[in-house]
């Protein structure tokens, strides 16, 4: 998957500036795709040049003008082609796992601290995702939402992000318990 597909999926929510997309990425697609604001702006420029998005300029007082992007018919067609193509399997590539793999030869206290940090990170993301879940559901329960919402994709990806972070937290707790037991046995 490329960043452009994630941007096009985000633009299904409606017209947005690069700034709005960067901010929205953190709340909507960050559970499965990360991008810096600079990467987003570069990709938007490429997509505009290729006719996948259109932009309109909005004049602002006391601020620079901003461009609001939306999908073109070509962009929507490209997104449909993307969703019709079987995805490649994902691959985990995480520095923390390399550190954990080498814990026996390295600084176990530093690795424990890194796992504690990852656990805190997962808990913060769970809290943020739960707030977003509440906003998406509103006064409906999940079944009502899934049966009647205009778009369910954002909710489904949010549910996957929640599941992922719950598992991250569970693994961190387990790994920390193992490391504590080994440390106590070594004393």
VENNOR-V133379 format. One record per residue. N is the residue number from 1. PSI is psi as a letter, one per 40 degrees, with the letter a starting at -180 (999 if undefined). Layout:
BEGIN
n: (N | N)
psi: (PSI | PSI)
END
This chain:
BEGIN
n: (1 | 2 | 3 | 4 | 5 | 6 | 7 | 8 | 9 | 10 | 11 | 12 | 13 | 14 | 15 | 16 | 17 | 18 | 19 | 20 | 21 | 22 | 23 | 24 | 25 | 26 | 27 | 28 | 29 | 30 | 31 | 32 | 33 | 34 | 35 | 36 | 37 | 38 | 39 | 40 | 41 | 42 | 43 | 44 | 45 | 46 | 47 | 48 | 49 | 50 | 51 | 52 | 53 | 54 | 55 | 56 | 57 | 58 | 59 | 60 | 61 | 62 | 63 | 64 | 65 | 66 | 67 | 68 | 69 | 70 | 71 | 72 | 73 | 74 | 75 | 76 | 77 | 78 | 79 | 80 | 81 | 82 | 83 | 84 | 85 | 86 | 87 | 88 | 89 | 90 | 91 | 92 | 93 | 94 | 95 | 96 | 97 | 98 | 99 | 100 | 101 | 102 | 103 | 104 | 105 | 106 | 107 | 108 | 109 | 110 | 111 | 112 | 113 | 114 | 115 | 116 | 117 | 118 | 119 | 120 | 121 | 122 | 123 | 124 | 125 | 126 | 127 | 128 | 129 | 130 | 131 | 132 | 133 | 134 | 135 | 136 | 137 | 138 | 139 | 140 | 141 | 142 | 143 | 144 | 145 | 146 | 147 | 148 | 149 | 150 | 151 | 152 | 153 | 154 | 155 | 156 | 157 | 158 | 159 | 160 | 161 | 162 | 163 | 164 | 165 | 166 | 167 | 168 | 169 | 170 | 171 | 172 | 173 | 174 | 175 | 176 | 177 | 178 | 179 | 180 | 181 | 182 | 183 | 184 | 185 | 186 | 187)
psi: (i | i | d | d | d | d | d | d | d | d | e | d | e | i | h | i | i | d | d | d | d | d | d | d | d | d | e | d | e | e | e | e | h | i | i | i | d | d | d | d | d | d | d | d | d | d | d | d | d | e | e | d | i | i | i | i | h | h | h | i | h | e | i | i | i | i | h | h | i | i | i | i | d | d | d | d | d | d | d | d | d | d | e | e | h | h | i | i | i | i | h | h | g | h | d | d | d | d | d | d | d | e | d | d | e | a | g | d | d | d | d | d | d | d | d | d | d | d | d | d | d | d | d | d | d | d | d | d | d | d | d | d | d | d | d | d | d | b | e | i | i | d | d | d | d | d | d | e | i | d | h | e | d | d | d | d | d | d | d | d | d | d | d | d | d | d | d | d | d | d | d | d | d | d | d | d | d | d | d | d | d | d | d | d | d | e | 999)
END
